[in-house]
Amino acid sequence: MIGTPELTARKQCHLVEVTPMPSVRYSLNLGYLHAAAADDPVCRKSFDFMKHIIFQAPGLVDEIDAWLDTLEAVDVLAISVYFWNRGPSMYIADAVKKRWPECTVIMGGNDVSHQTDAVFAESSSVDYLVHGEGELTFCELLSVLESKDPEARDKVHGISFRRGDEAVTTPPRDRITDLSVIPSPLLSGVYQPEDIRQSRIIILETNRGCPYSCAFCYWGGATKSKVRPFPMERIKEEITYIITHADQDATLFLADANFGILPQDVEIAEWLAAELKRLGKRIFLFTNWAKNTSKRVLRIAEILYSSNLIAAVTLSAQSFTQQALQIAKRSNIRPDYYRSLQEEFQSRGIPTYTELIWGMPGESLDTFIAGLEYVISSGGYPVVYPLLLLNNTEYTTETFRADHSVRTRYLPYQATNPEMRAEFVVEHALMPEQDWLHGMEFRLSLALFHGCLLRGLLRVVSHRTGRRVVDLCMILTDFLKTVDTGTTLGAVIANHREIWLDPTSFDTDLVTGIVGTEGIPEHLHYQALIRLLVANDSYPEFIRAAAAYLFDRMEPAEVDPAEYAELVEYQVLAGHALAGSVSRDSGSGTIGLGLTAEVYQMLVDVGQLNGVEEGPLGGTVQIALDPSRFVTSPVDSLLLAIYHGSVQVARSFQSTPATVTDVPKTAPVYAADLTSAVKSQA
């Protein structure tokens, strides 16, 4: 427990983390440091601890001096550093050192661990660097500072410091094998219930370590290591504490590298579900699932999905190209096993999405697109992330860069914030920069059309013609280039391309004027386009124009015009349902749509509508879509749930089972020029 203040003068130790997450008063990293120090007799007697979780809003550095005015004294400053917050973290260190020159500045975290020369060269304000797990090291270092014995620091393992002009690094510290020695930030009193209640996201670890050695990953230095669990009773108590005090609909992030890899993870899932039911609460769970999904993960997914804790399961494939996987030293899901896994999840009604990394050495644009198609044809939903280089990974070594002709560019990790910079791979031996740019453009097309506006049509056309969905989306990528850049819609599309060429080109007024400044920053241009189409009621025209552009680029015998026109009609009605949820319009009532039995069955076969139990089908099939289905969900969360496949347009909006009538539906009759006919309906 936290000790009471002593009568003697106590030093002021400020713990700082700059976070990309808004509305957060809880940091697991700072909580660990505070709890460990408060449990140490010397630290507890000598120091007062203050935690500062600072939201990384644009222009944060301009506000640092005003924040420092609120602090009375800083004797020790400890900062947790990741690649996204490195810039402002260094600025804070320099600003504090300038105001309190005698202050001791300590840094740790993934981005600066084992980066002594680079960190000390970047900032003369940093006095100590902590490598790897920091809780025990931090306590020992504070004790050394209190002892005022300059030689004692040589005995602290896992740190670097300056001795004159020389940088000294002590022997590495062994990993903590018994995690019970680290006091719980949640149960020790360093965080109060109000801190949990006012945090949109609460992070919890149930284990540490990762048995894999992916060349692009640095999981706190604990890759290729034994997975070490925290005690089960502690985990259960922490979960109960979080559920008891968290706000309704908060997010719990289990920050394990491979949730589902240990047998105890089933018990954790069962406890989560049981406590939510007992306490009458609803929260959402996000985690990193085990890389090689097993029957255990299937069981855990069933527990969590049936309890409304998760919307989908993440399958982290990263690539389906063998050469890229070999270079990455990644033990991956076998392609045949991946397809069978998708079938298992689909049979249980559990959505999945598959994470893929664009830009991995050994991957060309053609092989990457083929991997996306494999995901789609297996019934999955691909989510694409560009490749970033992280410190301490094999990808960042000079030898690796030279061997694979890797070229990078520093770009904003979040487009809205130029201070959150990361090193993006923009070229390598198999990927010229123009291909990288084309892949990033394709990512937007995939999100807009396969993820949201034309998924059913694309899947049916692919099924009927044998054309790959990705090839249809490639055509729609070209369609996006035809949108007039003098319109707001065209300006957003153009700005999406520009930001990958010039990091200063992000149009803040344009994009944030549409999506706001406090939403989830992932894939902002996609979010902006959907919001814009809904706000000005232009989505019917946009859907029809995109569909007509696609139709014009297929052979006349490939698709029946009447059937295609009915699919377009279906997509427009699905767009109406989506618009109702995005615009928060809960009073428009359900939307009814009649489909010919053949078109309806095709949409069912490709997983875009729920089927009917009776059969055979004939006449007209009536479906009902409910625009109010997701009006209580934040719009950013809804749009990203659609992008990840956990909410499907229009399947997730179906409010009642489909019904069959005997009256045949007359398919819409269009002129021979489908392009004009489709556009004329707007």
CORGI-V636536 format. One line per field, one symbol per residue. ss: DSSP state (~ for helix, > for strand, _ for the rest). phi: phi as a letter, one per 30 degrees, with the letter a starting at -180 (. if undefined). psi: psi as a letter, one per 20 degrees, with the letter a starting at -180 (. if undefined). A space follows every 50 residues. Layout:
ss->???
phi->???
psi->???
//
This chain:
ss->__________>>>>>>>>>________~~~~~~~~~~~__~~~~~~>>>> >>>>>____~~~~~~~~~_______>>>>>__~~~~~~~~~~~~~~~~~_ ___>>>>>_______~~~~~~~_____>>>____~~~~~~~~~~~~~___ _~~~~___>>>>>__>>>>_________~~~___________~~~~~___ >>>>__>>___________________>>__~~~~~~~~~~~~~~_____ >>>>>>>>>____~~~~~~~~~~~~~~~~____>>>>>>_____~~~~~~ ~~~~~~______>>>>>>___~~~~~~_______~~~~~~~~~~~~~___ _>>>>>>>______~~~~~~~~~~~~~____>>>>>_>>____~~~_~~~ ~~~___>>>>>>>>__>>>>>>>>>>>>__>_~~~~~~~~~~~~~~~~~~ ~~~_~~~~~~~~~~~___~~~~~~~~~~~~~______~~~~~~~~~~~~~ ~_~~~__~~~~~~~~________~~~~~~~~~~~~___~~~~~~~~~~~~ ~~________~~~~~~~~~~~~~~~~~~~~~~_______>>>>>>>~~~~ ~~~~~______________>>>>>>>________~~~~~~~~~_______ ~~~>>>>>>>>____________~~~~~~~__
phi->.dddeddddcdccccbbccdcdhbcbbddddedddddddceddddcbccb cbccdddeieddcdddddddcdabcbccbccbddcdedddddeddddddb eddcccbakedceibeddddddbdddcbccciecdddddddddddddicd ddddcddibbacbiccccbdeddddddcdddcddddccjdbceddddccd bccbccabjbdcbedccbdiicdhbddcddedddedddddddddcddeid cccddcdbdjdceddddddddeddddddcicbbccbacdedcdbeddedd ddddddcidbcacdccdiacceddddddhcdcddeddedddedddddcic dbbcdbccjdejccddddddddddddddjcbdbcbddccceicdeddddd eddchdbbbdbddcedbddccbccdcaaecbdedddddddddedddddcd dbcbedddddddddciddedddddddddeedddeddcddddddddddddd cbdddedddddddcciccddddhddedddddddddchcdddddddddddd ddccdeddbdedddddddeddddddddedddddicccdidccbcbdedde dddddcicbddcddaddaiccccbccddebdddeddddddddedidcccc edcdcbddbccddddddeccddddeddddddd
psi->qprqqrhrpqqooppppoqiprlpjppgghgggggghhipggghhiqppp pooppmqpjghiigghghhipgqohpppppprhhjgghghgggggghhhn hiqpppqrrhhipklgggghhhpihphqpppbpighggghghhghhhkoh ihhhioqkrqrpncjqppprqqpqqohniiioqphhiijiprhhhghkph pppppirqqpirlpiiqnmkjkqlrppoqqpghggghggggghgiqqpjr ppoolqhmpihqhihghggggggghgghikrprqpqroqpgnprhghggg hgghgijkhqhrpponghqjohghhghilporpqghhgghgghgghhiko qqqopqppjppiprgghghhhghgggiijroppppqpqppqjqhhiqhgg gghjlpprppqphphiniinqropoiqahjnqhhhgghhhghgggggggh hfhkgggghggghhiiqqhhhhhgghghghiipoiirhghhgghhghhhi hoiiipnghgghhgiaijapjplhhggggggghghjkjhgggghgghggg ghjqqhigppgggghhhggghghhhggghhghjknjjirqpqppqqhggg hghghjkiqqrqhqrqqrcpppqppoijhkiipqgggghhhghiihppoj giiphqqqqpripqpoqppqrhnhghgghii.
//
